[in-house]
């Protein structure tokens, strides 16, 4: 009887050790990375809907920005913090999520790091990502889910709960976004470029043409207009002039990952010309 009890006791200990081992395997290797978060307020309603292409990978969300509602972390209930997630592309054309924590005043508190895809076979709304935390240099993982209603949910391996973000429409206030600033060159029919014919954004919403046709501000119309040439079907649309809304400038990233500008007319005549960003010509 004593022998049987001893065996059962040893088996119980072994089972407990296995359970603890499995439970801990999902946590970061460094306990100092672990963060206990508590939601202080619900994430706001997304400012835009999200288009999810089941045949496209993470890069389809390039240039989108998300922000959470307020959270408390590590038992500090006197200070609200907010999570930001920006989908970007590095110099090797690889998409990643940049995860940052900010205070109510916009001060950066924490940089969780850049999270890249662990597999190029994933597409649609769900992704497994991996990154390195800036503060500790330790490896973290993140399970990411995009929702067509405009929400993004991220489960970081060093957090006690999922973080819910809302898609935010950048406050352009008529300004041309930084990622689309610069010089756009006119392609020629022989696949070369006419560097003497270009549009160039200078500051705010000001655009000039190399031949002096335009030296004027342009007027923001829509930050989420449908565009079949864009990699994600979206573009930013400006009117040439508030008094001439039929002539437009359209900025987007095309399906070859090149930033593109179309200058044209919405009228039945349908005249238009397209230009490629000078930094993307050789992509």
C-alpha positions in Angstrom: 0.0 0.0 0.0 2.8 2.4 0.9 4.6 1.6 -2.3 1.5 2.3 -4.4 0.9 5.6 -2.6 4.6 6.6 -3.3 4.2 5.8 -7.0 1.0 7.7 -7.2 2.6 10.7 -5.4 5.6 10.6 -7.9 3.2 10.5 -10.8 1.2 13.5 -9.5 4.4 15.5 -9.2 5.4 14.5 -12.8 2.0 15.6 -14.1 2.2 18.9 -12.3 5.7 19.5 -13.7 4.5 18.8 -17.2 1.5 21.2 -16.8 3.8 24.0 -15.5 6.3 23.4 -18.3 3.6 23.7 -21.0 2.0 26.7 -19.3 5.4 28.5 -19.2 6.4 27.6 -22.7 4.2 30.4 -24.1 5.7 33.1 -21.9 8.8 35.0 -22.8 12.2 33.5 -21.7 12.9 36.6 -19.6 10.3 37.2 -16.9 11.2 40.9 -16.9 9.5 41.2 -20.3 6.2 40.1 -19.0 3.5 42.9 -18.7 0.2 42.7 -16.9 -2.3 44.9 -18.8 -5.8 45.9 -18.0 -8.2 47.7 -20.4 -9.2 51.1 -19.0 -11.6 51.9 -21.9 -12.9 50.3 -25.0 -11.1 50.8 -28.3 -12.9 53.5 -30.3 -15.0 52.7 -33.3 -12.6 52.4 -36.4 -12.6 55.5 -38.6 -12.5 53.4 -41.7 -13.5 49.9 -42.9 -10.7 47.5 -43.7 -10.4 45.5 -47.0 -9.0 42.0 -46.4 -7.7 40.1 -49.5 -7.5 36.4 -48.7 -4.9 36.0 -51.5 -2.6 38.7 -50.2 -0.1 38.6 -47.3 0.7 41.2 -44.6 1.9 43.7 -47.2 -1.7 44.4 -48.2 -2.0 46.5 -45.0 1.1 48.6 -45.8 0.8 52.2 -44.5 -2.2 51.6 -42.3 -2.1 52.8 -38.7 -4.0 51.5 -35.7 -4.5 52.8 -32.1 -6.0 51.1 -29.1 -8.2 52.5 -26.3 -6.6 53.2 -22.9 -4.9 50.5 -20.8 -3.3 50.3 -17.4 -0.1 48.3 -17.1 1.6 46.5 -14.2 -0.9 47.8 -11.6 -0.4 51.5 -12.2 -3.9 52.9 -12.3 -2.9 56.5 -12.3 -1.4 56.5 -15.8 -3.2 55.6 -19.0 -1.3 54.3 -21.9 -2.2 53.6 -25.6 -0.9 51.1 -28.1 0.0 51.9 -31.7 0.6 49.5 -34.5 1.9 50.7 -37.9 2.3 48.4 -40.9 5.5 49.3 -42.8 7.9 47.8 -45.3 11.7 47.7 -44.8 14.5 48.4 -47.2 14.2 44.8 -48.5 10.5 45.1 -49.2 9.5 42.9 -46.3 6.4 44.0 -44.4 6.4 44.3 -40.6 4.3 45.7 -37.8 6.0 48.4 -35.7 4.5 48.2 -32.2 4.8 51.3 -29.9 3.3 52.3 -26.5 2.6 56.0 -25.9 1.3 58.1 -23.0 -1.8 60.3 -23.1 0.5 63.2 -24.2 1.9 61.2 -27.1 5.3 60.4 -25.4 6.8 57.1 -26.4 6.9 54.8 -23.3 7.7 51.4 -24.9 8.9 50.1 -28.2 7.9 46.5 -28.4 9.8 46.2 -31.7 9.4 45.2 -35.3 7.4 42.1 -35.9 7.9 40.1 -39.2 6.0 37.2 -40.7 7.3 33.8 -39.7 5.9 32.3 -42.8 5.3 33.7 -46.3 2.5 31.3 -46.8 0.0 33.2 -44.6 -2.5 35.5 -46.1 -5.9 37.1 -45.4 -6.7 38.2 -41.8 -4.4 36.1 -39.5 -0.6 36.1 -39.2 2.0 34.7 -36.9 4.8 37.3 -36.3 8.1 37.3 -34.6 10.2 40.2 -33.3 12.8 41.4 -30.9 12.0 43.7 -28.0 14.0 46.9 -28.1 14.4 47.2 -24.4 15.7 43.7 -23.6 16.8 42.3 -26.9 14.7 39.2 -26.2 12.6 37.4 -28.9 8.8 37.8 -28.8 6.0 36.4 -30.9 2.7 38.0 -31.8 -0.6 36.5 -33.1 -2.2 39.1 -35.3 -5.8 39.2 -36.6 -7.2 41.9 -38.9 -11.0 42.4 -39.1 -12.9 44.0 -42.0 -14.8 46.1 -39.5 -11.5 48.0 -38.9 -10.2 46.3 -35.8 -6.8 44.7 -35.3 -6.2 42.3 -32.4 -2.6 41.4 -31.3 -1.7 38.7 -28.8 1.9 39.5 -27.7 3.7 36.6 -26.0 4.8 39.0 -23.2 1.3 40.3 -22.4 -1.4 39.0 -20.1 -4.2 39.8 -22.6 -5.0 40.6 -26.2 -4.6 44.2 -27.3 -7.4 45.5 -29.5 -6.6 48.4 -31.9 -8.8 50.5 -34.2 -7.9 51.6 -37.7 -7.3 55.3 -37.7 -7.5 57.6 -40.7 -4.5 59.8 -40.6 -5.3 63.5 -40.0 -3.9 64.8 -43.2 -5.7 68.1 -43.0 -5.0 68.4 -46.7 -1.3 67.5 -46.3 0.4 65.0 -48.6 1.5 62.1 -46.4 5.2 61.9 -45.8 5.5 58.5 -47.4 4.2 60.0 -50.7 6.3 63.1 -50.7 9.1 63.5 -53.2 9.6 63.5 -57.0 7.5 61.5 -59.5 9.0 60.8 -63.0 7.1 60.2 -66.2 7.7 56.8 -67.8 8.3 56.6 -71.6 7.0 54.0 -74.0 10.3 52.2 -74.2 10.3 51.5 -70.4 12.8 54.3 -69.8 12.0 57.5 -67.9 11.8 61.1 -68.9 13.6 62.8 -66.0 12.8 66.2 -67.4 9.1 65.6 -66.9 8.0 65.2 -63.3 5.8 66.3 -60.5 7.3 67.1 -57.1 5.7 67.6 -53.7 7.5 70.3 -51.7 5.7 70.8 -48.4 2.3 70.4 -46.9 -0.1 70.1 -49.9 2.0 72.0 -52.4 2.9 70.4 -55.8 5.0 71.7 -58.7 5.6 70.5 -62.3 9.0 70.6 -63.9 7.6 72.5 -66.9 5.9 75.1 -64.8 2.3 73.9 -65.5 1.5 73.7 -61.8 2.9 75.5 -58.8 0.0 75.4 -56.4 -1.6 73.6 -53.4 -3.9 70.7 -54.1 -7.1 70.0 -52.2 -7.7 66.7 -50.3 -10.9 64.9 -51.5 -10.7 61.3 -50.1 -8.0 59.2 -48.2 -9.6 55.9 -49.0 -10.8 56.0 -52.7 -11.1 52.8 -54.7 -8.3 52.3 -57.2 -7.7 49.2 -59.3 -4.0 49.8 -59.8 -3.2 50.0 -56.1 -1.9 46.9 -54.3 -4.7 47.1 -51.7 -7.3 48.8 -53.9 -7.0 52.1 -52.1 -5.6 55.5 -53.0 -5.5 59.1 -51.7 -7.3 61.5 -54.0 -6.7 65.3 -54.3 -8.5 67.9 -56.5 -6.2 70.0 -58.6 -8.1 73.1 -57.4 -11.1 73.6 -55.2 -12.8 75.4 -58.2 -11.8 72.6 -60.6 -12.7 69.3 -59.0 -12.6 67.4 -62.2 -8.8 67.4 -62.5 -7.2 65.2 -59.9 -4.0 63.9 -58.4 -4.1 60.3 -57.0 -1.4 58.8 -54.8 -1.0 55.1 -54.1 1.4 52.2 -54.0 1.0 49.9 -57.0 1.1 46.1 -57.2 4.8 46.2 -57.9 5.4 48.1 -54.6 6.1 51.3 -56.4 4.6 54.6 -55.3 2.6 56.1 -58.1 1.0 59.4 -58.9 -1.8 59.7 -61.5 -2.7 63.2 -62.8 -5.9 63.1 -64.8 -9.5 63.9 -65.3 -12.6 62.3 -63.8 -14.7 63.6 -66.8 -15.8 61.4 -69.7 -12.7 62.6 -71.7 -10.6 60.6 -69.3 -7.2 62.2 -70.0 -4.5 61.1 -67.5 -0.8 60.5 -67.1 1.0 58.4 -64.5 4.3 59.0 -62.8 6.6 56.8 -60.6 8.4 57.9 -57.5 12.0 58.5 -58.3 13.2 56.3 -55.4 11.1 53.3 -56.6 12.0 53.2 -60.3 14.5 50.4 -59.9 12.3 48.3 -57.6 
